[in-house]
Protein backbone atom coordinates (compact mmCIF):
# COMPACT_ATOMS: atom_id res chain seq x y z
CA UNK A 1 0.00 0.00 0.00
CA UNK A 2 2.88 2.30 0.77
CA UNK A 3 4.42 1.54 -2.62
CA UNK A 4 1.23 2.53 -4.35
CA UNK A 5 1.27 5.88 -2.54
CA UNK A 6 4.86 6.53 -3.51
CA UNK A 7 4.76 5.52 -7.21
CA UNK A 8 1.27 6.67 -8.08
CA UNK A 9 2.13 10.35 -8.25
CA UNK A 10 5.33 9.57 -10.16
CA UNK A 11 3.43 7.63 -12.82
CA UNK A 12 1.01 10.53 -13.16
CA UNK A 13 3.84 12.98 -13.69
CA UNK A 14 5.43 10.75 -16.35
CA UNK A 15 2.10 10.43 -18.15
CA UNK A 16 1.66 14.23 -18.22
CA UNK A 17 5.24 14.69 -19.52
CA UNK A 18 4.61 12.22 -22.37
CA UNK A 19 1.46 14.03 -23.40
CA UNK A 20 3.28 17.37 -23.47
CA UNK A 21 6.18 15.98 -25.52
CA UNK A 22 3.81 14.43 -28.02
CA UNK A 23 2.05 17.79 -28.50
CA UNK A 24 5.33 19.65 -29.12
CA UNK A 25 6.48 17.05 -31.61
CA UNK A 26 3.21 17.29 -33.45
CA UNK A 27 3.44 21.08 -33.66
CA UNK A 28 7.07 21.07 -34.87
CA UNK A 29 6.35 18.59 -37.65
CA UNK A 30 3.58 20.73 -39.15
CA UNK A 31 5.00 22.99 -41.95
CA UNK A 32 3.38 26.29 -42.92
CA UNK A 33 3.42 27.14 -46.68
CA UNK A 34 3.34 30.83 -47.60
CA UNK A 35 2.05 31.61 -51.08
CA UNK A 36 3.83 34.57 -52.77
CA UNK A 37 1.46 36.21 -55.20
CA UNK A 38 2.89 36.76 -58.69
CA UNK A 39 2.51 40.16 -60.36
CA UNK A 40 2.56 41.03 -64.05
CA UNK A 41 3.86 44.31 -65.42
CA UNK A 42 1.21 46.79 -66.48
CA UNK A 43 0.97 47.41 -70.22
CA UNK A 44 2.31 50.81 -71.23
CA UNK A 45 0.04 51.15 -74.27
CA UNK A 46 -3.66 50.75 -74.87
CA UNK A 47 -5.64 50.04 -78.03
CA UNK A 48 -5.44 53.06 -80.30
CA UNK A 49 -1.98 54.25 -79.29
CA UNK A 50 0.29 55.14 -82.23
CA UNK A 51 3.90 54.36 -81.27
CA UNK A 52 7.36 54.53 -82.84
CA UNK A 53 11.05 54.67 -82.00
CA UNK A 54 10.93 58.48 -81.75
CA UNK A 55 8.13 61.00 -81.44
CA UNK A 56 9.09 62.55 -84.80
CA UNK A 57 9.27 59.29 -86.77
CA UNK A 58 7.56 59.28 -90.16
CA UNK A 59 8.06 55.59 -90.97
CA UNK A 60 8.12 52.40 -88.91
CA UNK A 61 5.06 53.56 -86.96
CA UNK A 62 2.70 51.06 -85.29
CA UNK A 63 -0.93 51.15 -84.23
CA UNK A 64 -1.74 49.16 -81.09
CA UNK A 65 -4.87 47.16 -81.91
CA UNK A 66 -5.24 45.35 -78.57
CA UNK A 67 -3.38 43.91 -75.58
CA UNK A 68 -3.65 40.27 -74.40
CA UNK A 69 -2.85 40.25 -70.67
CA UNK A 70 -2.91 36.45 -70.47
CA UNK A 71 -0.13 36.12 -73.05
CA UNK A 72 1.40 39.53 -72.22
CA UNK A 73 1.58 40.61 -75.85
CA UNK A 74 0.25 43.36 -78.10
CA UNK A 75 -1.61 43.00 -81.35
CA UNK A 76 -0.18 45.60 -83.72
CA UNK A 77 -0.38 46.80 -87.32
CA UNK A 78 1.45 49.44 -89.35
CA UNK A 79 -0.10 52.87 -89.79
CA UNK A 80 0.72 55.68 -92.22
CA UNK A 81 -0.21 59.35 -92.52
CA UNK A 82 -3.14 60.72 -94.45
CA UNK A 83 -2.60 63.37 -97.11
CA UNK A 84 -3.41 66.06 -94.52
CA UNK A 85 -0.59 64.84 -92.26
CA UNK A 86 -2.77 63.12 -89.66
CA UNK A 87 -2.39 59.52 -88.52
CA UNK A 88 -3.79 57.95 -90.55
CA UNK A 89 -4.79 54.84 -92.35
CA UNK A 90 -3.59 51.29 -92.88
CA UNK A 91 -2.29 49.91 -96.15
CA UNK A 92 -3.09 46.33 -95.15
CA UNK A 93 -5.59 44.58 -92.88
CA UNK A 94 -2.89 42.26 -91.51
CA UNK A 95 -2.06 42.40 -87.80
CA UNK A 96 0.55 40.54 -85.75
CA UNK A 97 1.23 39.57 -82.16
CA UNK A 98 4.32 41.00 -80.46
CA UNK A 99 5.70 40.58 -76.90
CA UNK A 100 4.80 43.51 -74.68
CA UNK A 101 8.24 44.05 -73.08
CA UNK A 102 10.04 43.95 -76.40
CA UNK A 103 7.50 46.25 -78.05
CA UNK A 104 7.82 48.86 -75.32
CA UNK A 105 11.62 48.70 -75.47
CA UNK A 106 11.92 48.99 -79.26
CA UNK A 107 9.15 51.58 -79.68
CA UNK A 108 9.19 53.77 -76.55
CA UNK A 109 7.58 56.89 -78.03
CA UNK A 110 3.83 57.43 -78.12
CA UNK A 111 3.02 59.81 -81.00
CA UNK A 112 -0.75 60.11 -80.61
CA UNK A 113 -3.94 58.18 -79.85
CA UNK A 114 -6.69 57.31 -82.32
CA UNK A 115 -9.82 55.20 -82.43
CA UNK A 116 -8.86 51.82 -83.85
CA UNK A 117 -12.20 51.47 -85.64
CA UNK A 118 -11.71 54.82 -87.38
CA UNK A 119 -8.46 53.74 -89.06
CA UNK A 120 -9.47 52.42 -92.47
CA UNK A 121 -7.51 50.17 -94.80
CA UNK A 122 -6.49 52.01 -97.98
CA UNK A 123 -4.54 49.91 -100.45
CA UNK A 124 -2.08 52.15 -102.31
CA UNK A 125 -2.60 52.40 -106.04
CA UNK A 126 0.30 52.25 -108.45
CA UNK A 127 0.09 54.99 -111.03
CA UNK A 128 0.46 53.83 -114.59
CA UNK A 129 2.91 55.75 -116.74
CA UNK A 130 1.92 56.41 -120.29
CA UNK A 131 4.55 55.53 -122.85
CA UNK A 132 5.61 58.55 -124.85
CA UNK A 133 7.48 58.46 -128.12
CA UNK A 134 10.15 61.14 -128.56
CA UNK A 135 9.72 63.26 -131.63
CA UNK A 136 11.72 65.90 -133.48
CA UNK A 137 15.49 66.24 -133.90
CA UNK A 138 17.64 65.52 -130.87
CA UNK A 139 19.34 68.54 -129.26
CA UNK A 140 23.11 68.66 -128.80
CA UNK A 141 25.35 70.64 -126.41
CA UNK A 142 28.67 72.08 -127.61
CA UNK A 143 29.63 74.24 -124.61
CA UNK A 144 28.36 75.87 -121.42
CA UNK A 145 29.33 79.03 -119.56
CA UNK A 146 30.26 79.26 -116.76
CA UNK A 147 31.55 75.75 -116.10
CA UNK A 148 31.56 76.03 -112.30
CA UNK A 149 29.77 77.63 -109.37
CA UNK A 150 29.97 77.84 -105.60
CA UNK A 151 27.87 75.57 -103.39
CA UNK A 152 24.71 77.38 -102.27
CA UNK A 153 24.81 79.97 -105.04
CA UNK A 154 22.52 80.49 -108.04
CA UNK A 155 24.29 80.55 -111.40
CA UNK A 156 23.13 82.19 -114.64
CA UNK A 157 23.98 79.49 -117.16
CA UNK A 158 24.39 79.78 -120.94
CA UNK A 159 24.23 76.56 -123.00
CA UNK A 160 25.36 76.56 -126.62
CA UNK A 161 24.43 73.84 -129.08
CA UNK A 162 21.92 72.87 -131.75
CA UNK A 163 18.28 71.88 -132.17
CA UNK A 164 17.08 73.52 -128.99
CA UNK A 165 13.33 74.21 -128.87
CA UNK A 166 11.20 76.71 -127.03
CA UNK A 167 9.88 75.06 -123.88
CA UNK A 168 13.05 72.96 -123.39
CA UNK A 169 13.85 71.75 -119.87
CA UNK A 170 17.33 72.03 -118.36
CA UNK A 171 18.46 69.83 -115.49
CA UNK A 172 21.65 69.64 -113.48
CA UNK A 173 22.13 65.99 -112.50
CA UNK A 174 24.43 64.60 -109.81
CA UNK A 175 24.43 60.88 -108.90
CA UNK A 176 22.56 60.17 -105.68
CA UNK A 177 20.88 63.59 -105.59
CA UNK A 178 17.56 64.89 -106.84
CA UNK A 179 18.02 66.64 -110.22
CA UNK A 180 17.97 70.43 -110.08
CA UNK A 181 15.55 71.89 -112.63
CA UNK A 182 16.65 75.24 -114.04
CA UNK A 183 14.35 78.26 -113.89
CA UNK A 184 13.91 81.20 -116.21
CA UNK A 185 14.71 79.07 -119.26
CA UNK A 186 14.86 80.97 -122.57
CA UNK A 187 15.73 78.94 -125.68
CA UNK A 188 16.60 79.64 -129.28
CA UNK A 189 17.66 76.99 -131.77
CA UNK A 190 21.34 77.22 -130.79
CA UNK A 191 21.41 78.75 -127.29
CA UNK A 192 19.68 78.42 -123.92
CA UNK A 193 19.97 80.77 -120.96
CA UNK A 194 18.67 79.80 -117.51
CA UNK A 195 19.28 80.00 -113.77
CA UNK A 196 20.45 77.01 -111.73
CA UNK A 197 20.35 76.88 -107.90
CA UNK A 198 23.24 74.87 -106.45
CA UNK A 199 22.03 74.72 -102.84
CA UNK A 200 20.97 71.04 -102.97
CA UNK A 201 24.07 69.66 -104.69
CA UNK A 202 27.37 68.45 -103.26
CA UNK A 203 30.81 69.69 -104.19
CA UNK A 204 31.95 67.87 -107.33
CA UNK A 205 30.86 67.50 -110.93
CA UNK A 206 27.36 67.34 -112.38
CA UNK A 207 25.85 66.54 -115.77
CA UNK A 208 23.93 69.08 -117.86
CA UNK A 209 20.79 67.67 -119.51
CA UNK A 210 18.57 69.42 -122.06
CA UNK A 211 15.19 67.92 -123.01
CA UNK A 212 13.03 69.32 -125.79
CA UNK A 213 9.21 69.36 -125.48
CA UNK A 214 9.05 66.45 -127.94
CA UNK A 215 10.98 64.23 -125.51
CA UNK A 216 14.34 64.24 -127.33
CA UNK A 217 17.20 64.94 -124.91
CA UNK A 218 20.95 65.19 -124.66
CA UNK A 219 23.38 65.23 -121.77
CA UNK A 220 26.93 66.53 -121.27
CA UNK A 221 28.57 64.41 -118.53
CA UNK A 222 30.66 66.15 -115.86
CA UNK A 223 30.25 69.49 -117.61
CA UNK A 224 29.66 71.59 -114.49
CA UNK A 225 31.72 71.72 -111.28
CA UNK A 226 30.28 72.68 -107.89
CA UNK A 227 32.83 74.01 -105.42
CA UNK A 228 33.01 75.46 -101.95
CA UNK A 229 30.89 78.54 -101.31
CA UNK A 230 32.73 81.79 -101.95
CA UNK A 231 33.63 83.80 -98.84
CA UNK A 232 32.19 87.29 -98.55
CA UNK A 233 33.30 90.33 -96.53
CA UNK A 234 30.69 92.62 -94.99
CA UNK A 235 33.07 94.71 -92.84
CA UNK A 236 36.50 94.77 -91.22
CA UNK A 237 38.25 96.68 -88.47
CA UNK A 238 40.37 98.66 -88.00
CA UNK A 239 40.20 100.43 -91.36
CA UNK A 240 43.66 101.99 -91.25
CA UNK A 241 47.18 101.41 -90.01
CA UNK A 242 50.63 102.99 -90.10
CA UNK A 243 53.80 101.84 -91.76
CA UNK A 244 55.75 99.55 -89.44
CA UNK A 245 52.68 98.88 -87.28
CA UNK A 246 51.37 95.42 -86.30
CA UNK A 247 47.64 95.17 -85.64
CA UNK A 248 44.92 92.51 -85.28
CA UNK A 249 42.55 92.68 -88.23
CA UNK A 250 38.97 91.47 -87.68
CA UNK A 251 36.97 90.47 -90.77
CA UNK A 252 33.20 89.90 -90.69
CA UNK A 253 31.18 88.18 -93.42
CA UNK A 254 29.96 84.79 -94.59
CA UNK A 255 31.63 81.44 -95.45
CA UNK A 256 34.82 82.35 -93.61
CA UNK A 257 35.35 78.96 -91.94
CA UNK A 258 37.67 77.60 -94.65
CA UNK A 259 39.63 80.76 -95.46
CA UNK A 260 43.28 79.89 -96.15
CA UNK A 261 44.73 83.36 -96.62
CA UNK A 262 43.96 87.03 -96.06
CA UNK A 263 45.83 89.75 -97.96
CA UNK A 264 45.61 93.47 -98.50
CA UNK A 265 45.84 94.30 -102.20
CA UNK A 266 46.86 97.76 -103.36
CA UNK A 267 46.30 99.58 -106.62
CA UNK A 268 48.41 96.97 -108.38
CA UNK A 269 48.68 93.27 -107.64
CA UNK A 270 52.33 93.76 -106.73
CA UNK A 271 51.33 95.85 -103.73
CA UNK A 272 50.23 93.20 -101.22
CA UNK A 273 50.40 92.92 -97.44
CA UNK A 274 49.72 89.43 -95.99
CA UNK A 275 47.69 88.94 -92.81
CA UNK A 276 48.91 85.81 -90.98
CA UNK A 277 47.77 83.61 -88.09
CA UNK A 278 44.18 83.28 -89.28
CA UNK A 279 41.69 82.21 -86.61
CA UNK A 280 37.91 81.91 -87.00
CA UNK A 281 37.04 80.68 -83.50
CA UNK A 282 34.80 77.94 -84.90
CA UNK A 283 32.48 80.34 -86.74
CA UNK A 284 31.96 81.01 -90.44
CA UNK A 285 31.01 84.68 -89.99
CA UNK A 286 34.14 86.13 -88.40
CA UNK A 287 37.91 85.73 -88.46
CA UNK A 288 40.97 87.50 -87.07
CA UNK A 289 44.54 87.67 -88.35
CA UNK A 290 47.80 89.46 -87.58
CA UNK A 291 48.56 92.31 -89.97
CA UNK A 292 52.19 93.39 -89.88
CA UNK A 293 52.53 96.47 -92.11
CA UNK A 294 56.10 96.65 -93.39
CA UNK A 295 57.83 100.02 -93.12
CA UNK A 296 58.63 99.65 -96.82
CA UNK A 297 55.00 99.20 -97.86
CA UNK A 298 53.31 101.80 -100.03
CA UNK A 299 51.13 104.37 -98.31
CA UNK A 300 47.81 104.03 -100.13
CA UNK A 301 44.41 102.37 -99.93
CA UNK A 302 44.08 98.59 -100.08
CA UNK A 303 41.16 96.19 -100.44
CA UNK A 304 40.92 93.19 -98.14
CA UNK A 305 40.86 89.88 -99.99
CA UNK A 306 40.09 86.47 -98.44
CA UNK A 307 40.86 83.25 -100.32
CA UNK A 308 39.12 80.02 -99.36
CA UNK A 309 39.58 76.32 -100.01
CA UNK A 310 39.47 75.55 -103.72
CA UNK A 311 40.62 79.04 -104.69
CA UNK A 312 37.28 80.78 -104.19
CA UNK A 313 37.76 84.36 -103.03
CA UNK A 314 35.94 87.36 -101.68
CA UNK A 315 36.97 91.02 -101.74
CA UNK A 316 35.84 93.89 -99.50
CA UNK A 317 33.79 96.73 -100.90
CA UNK A 318 35.56 99.26 -98.70
CA UNK A 319 39.29 99.97 -98.37
CA UNK A 320 42.02 99.85 -95.72
CA UNK A 321 44.29 102.88 -95.62
CA UNK A 322 48.02 102.57 -94.91
CA UNK A 323 49.43 105.87 -93.63
CA UNK A 324 52.91 107.20 -92.94
CA UNK A 325 52.98 109.11 -89.64
CA UNK A 326 56.50 110.35 -90.25
CA UNK A 327 55.69 111.92 -93.57
C-alpha positions in Angstrom: 0.0 0.0 0.0 2.9 2.3 0.8 4.4 1.5 -2.6 1.2 2.5 -4.4 1.3 5.9 -2.5 4.9 6.5 -3.5 4.8 5.5 -7.2 1.3 6.7 -8.1 2.1 10.3 -8.2 5.3 9.6 -10.2 3.4 7.6 -12.8 1.0 10.5 -13.2 3.8 13.0 -13.7 5.4 10.8 -16.4 2.1 10.4 -18.2 1.7 14.2 -18.2 5.2 14.7 -19.5 4.6 12.2 -22.4 1.5 14.0 -23.4 3.3 17.4 -23.5 6.2 16.0 -25.5 3.8 14.4 -28.0 2.1 17.8 -28.5 5.3 19.6 -29.1 6.5 17.1 -31.6 3.2 17.3 -33.4 3.4 21.1 -33.7 7.1 21.1 -34.9 6.4 18.6 -37.7 3.6 20.7 -39.1 5.0 23.0 -42.0 3.4 26.3 -42.9 3.4 27.1 -46.7 3.3 30.8 -47.6 2.1 31.6 -51.1 3.8 34.6 -52.8 1.5 36.2 -55.2 2.9 36.8 -58.7 2.5 40.2 -60.4 2.6 41.0 -64.1 3.9 44.3 -65.4 1.2 46.8 -66.5 1.0 47.4 -70.2 2.3 50.8 -71.2 0.0 51.2 -74.3 -3.7 50.7 -74.9 -5.6 50.0 -78.0 -5.4 53.1 -80.3 -2.0 54.3 -79.3 0.3 55.1 -82.2 3.9 54.4 -81.3 7.4 54.5 -82.8 11.1 54.7 -82.0 10.9 58.5 -81.8 8.1 61.0 -81.4 9.1 62.5 -84.8 9.3 59.3 -86.8 7.6 59.3 -90.2 8.1 55.6 -91.0 8.1 52.4 -88.9 5.1 53.6 -87.0 2.7 51.1 -85.3 -0.9 51.2 -84.2 -1.7 49.2 -81.1 -4.9 47.2 -81.9 -5.2 45.4 -78.6 -3.4 43.9 -75.6 -3.7 40.3 -74.4 -2.8 40.3 -70.7 -2.9 36.4 -70.5 -0.1 36.1 -73.1 1.4 39.5 -72.2 1.6 40.6 -75.9 0.3 43.4 -78.1 -1.6 43.0 -81.3 -0.2 45.6 -83.7 -0.4 46.8 -87.3 1.4 49.4 -89.4 -0.1 52.9 -89.8 0.7 55.7 -92.2 -0.2 59.3 -92.5 -3.1 60.7 -94.5 -2.6 63.4 -97.1 -3.4 66.1 -94.5 -0.6 64.8 -92.3 -2.8 63.1 -89.7 -2.4 59.5 -88.5 -3.8 57.9 -90.6 -4.8 54.8 -92.4 -3.6 51.3 -92.9 -2.3 49.9 -96.1 -3.1 46.3 -95.1 -5.6 44.6 -92.9 -2.9 42.3 -91.5 -2.1 42.4 -87.8 0.5 40.5 -85.8 1.2 39.6 -82.2 4.3 41.0 -80.5 5.7 40.6 -76.9 4.8 43.5 -74.7 8.2 44.1 -73.1 10.0 44.0 -76.4 7.5 46.3 -78.1 7.8 48.9 -75.3 11.6 48.7 -75.5 11.9 49.0 -79.3 9.2 51.6 -79.7 9.2 53.8 -76.5 7.6 56.9 -78.0 3.8 57.4 -78.1 3.0 59.8 -81.0 -0.8 60.1 -80.6 -3.9 58.2 -79.9 -6.7 57.3 -82.3 -9.8 55.2 -82.4 -8.9 51.8 -83.9 -12.2 51.5 -85.6 -11.7 54.8 -87.4 -8.5 53.7 -89.1 -9.5 52.4 -92.5 -7.5 50.2 -94.8 -6.5 52.0 -98.0 -4.5 49.9 -100.5 -2.1 52.2 -102.3 -2.6 52.4 -106.0 0.3 52.2 -108.4 0.1 55.0 -111.0 0.5 53.8 -114.6 2.9 55.7 -116.7 1.9 56.4 -120.3 4.6 55.5 -122.8 5.6 58.6 -124.9 7.5 58.5 -128.1 10.1 61.1 -128.6 9.7 63.3 -131.6 11.7 65.9 -133.5 15.5 66.2 -133.9 17.6 65.5 -130.9 19.3 68.5 -129.3 23.1 68.7 -128.8 25.3 70.6 -126.4 28.7 72.1 -127.6 29.6 74.2 -124.6 28.4 75.9 -121.4 29.3 79.0 -119.6 30.3 79.3 -116.8 31.6 75.7 -116.1 31.6 76.0 -112.3 29.8 77.6 -109.4 30.0 77.8 -105.6 27.9 75.6 -103.4 24.7 77.4 -102.3 24.8 80.0 -105.0 22.5 80.5 -108.0 24.3 80.6 -111.4 23.1 82.2 -114.6 24.0 79.5 -117.2 24.4 79.8 -120.9 24.2 76.6 -123.0 25.4 76.6 -126.6 24.4 73.8 -129.1 21.9 72.9 -131.7 18.3 71.9 -132.2 17.1 73.5 -129.0 13.3 74.2 -128.9 11.2 76.7 -127.0 9.9 75.1 -123.9 13.0 73.0 -123.4 13.8 71.8 -119.9 17.3 72.0 -118.4 18.5 69.8 -115.5 21.7 69.6 -113.5 22.1 66.0 -112.5 24.4 64.6 -109.8 24.4 60.9 -108.9 22.6 60.2 -105.7 20.9 63.6 -105.6 17.6 64.9 -106.8 18.0 66.6 -110.2 18.0 70.4 -110.1 15.6 71.9 -112.6 16.6 75.2 -114.0 14.3 78.3 -113.9 13.9 81.2 -116.2 14.7 79.1 -119.3 14.9 81.0 -122.6 15.7 78.9 -125.7 16.6 79.6 -129.3 17.7 77.0 -131.8 21.3 77.2 -130.8 21.4 78.8 -127.3 19.7 78.4 -123.9 20.0 80.8 -121.0 18.7 79.8 -117.5 19.3 80.0 -113.8 20.5 77.0 -111.7 20.4 76.9 -107.9 23.2 74.9 -106.5 22.0 74.7 -102.8 21.0 71.0 -103.0 24.1 69.7 -104.7 27.4 68.5 -103.3 30.8 69.7 -104.2 32.0 67.9 -107.3 30.9 67.5 -110.9 27.4 67.3 -112.4 25.8 66.5 -115.8 23.9 69.1 -117.9 20.8 67.7 -119.5 18.6 69.4 -122.1 15.2 67.9 -123.0 13.0 69.3 -125.8 9.2 69.4 -125.5 9.1 66.5 -127.9 11.0 64.2 -125.5 14.3 64.2 -127.3 17.2 64.9 -124.9 20.9 65.2 -124.7 23.4 65.2 -121.8 26.9 66.5 -121.3 28.6 64.4 -118.5 30.7 66.2 -115.9 30.2 69.5 -117.6 29.7 71.6 -114.5 31.7 71.7 -111.3 30.3 72.7 -107.9 32.8 74.0 -105.4 33.0 75.5 -101.9 30.9 78.5 -101.3 32.7 81.8 -102.0 33.6 83.8 -98.8 32.2 87.3 -98.5 33.3 90.3 -96.5 30.7 92.6 -95.0 33.1 94.7 -92.8 36.5 94.8 -91.2 38.2 96.7 -88.5 40.4 98.7 -88.0 40.2 100.4 -91.4 43.7 102.0 -91.3 47.2 101.4 -90.0 50.6 103.0 -90.1 53.8 101.8 -91.8 55.7 99.6 -89.4 52.7 98.9 -87.3 51.4 95.4 -86.3 47.6 95.2 -85.6 44.9 92.5 -85.3 42.6 92.7 -88.2 39.0 91.5 -87.7 37.0 90.5 -90.8 33.2 89.9 -90.7 31.2 88.2 -93.4 30.0 84.8 -94.6 31.6 81.4 -95.4 34.8 82.4 -93.6 35.4 79.0 -91.9 37.7 77.6 -94.6 39.6 80.8 -95.5 43.3 79.9 -96.1 44.7 83.4 -96.6 44.0 87.0 -96.1 45.8 89.7 -98.0 45.6 93.5 -98.5 45.8 94.3 -102.2 46.9 97.8 -103.4 46.3 99.6 -106.6 48.4 97.0 -108.4 48.7 93.3 -107.6 52.3 93.8 -106.7 51.3 95.9 -103.7 50.2 93.2 -101.2 50.4 92.9 -97.4 49.7 89.4 -96.0 47.7 88.9 -92.8 48.9 85.8 -91.0 47.8 83.6 -88.1 44.2 83.3 -89.3 41.7 82.2 -86.6 37.9 81.9 -87.0 37.0 80.7 -83.5 34.8 77.9 -84.9 32.5 80.3 -86.7 32.0 81.0 -90.4 31.0 84.7 -90.0 34.1 86.1 -88.4 37.9 85.7 -88.5 41.0 87.5 -87.1 44.5 87.7 -88.3 47.8 89.5 -87.6 48.6 92.3 -90.0 52.2 93.4 -89.9 52.5 96.5 -92.1 56.1 96.7 -93.4 57.8 100.0 -93.1 58.6 99.7 -96.8 55.0 99.2 -97.9 53.3 101.8 -100.0 51.1 104.4 -98.3 47.8 104.0 -100.1 44.4 102.4 -99.9 44.1 98.6 -100.1 41.2 96.2 -100.4 40.9 93.2 -98.1 40.9 89.9 -100.0 40.1 86.5 -98.4 40.9 83.3 -100.3 39.1 80.0 -99.4 39.6 76.3 -100.0 39.5 75.6 -103.7 40.6 79.0 -104.7 37.3 80.8 -104.2 37.8 84.4 -103.0 35.9 87.4 -101.7 37.0 91.0 -101.7 35.8 93.9 -99.5 33.8 96.7 -100.9 35.6 99.3 -98.7 39.3 100.0 -98.4 42.0 99.8 -95.7 44.3 102.9 -95.6 48.0 102.6 -94.9 49.4 105.9 -93.6 52.9 107.2 -92.9 53.0 109.1 -89.6 56.5 110.3 -90.2 55.7 111.9 -93.6 
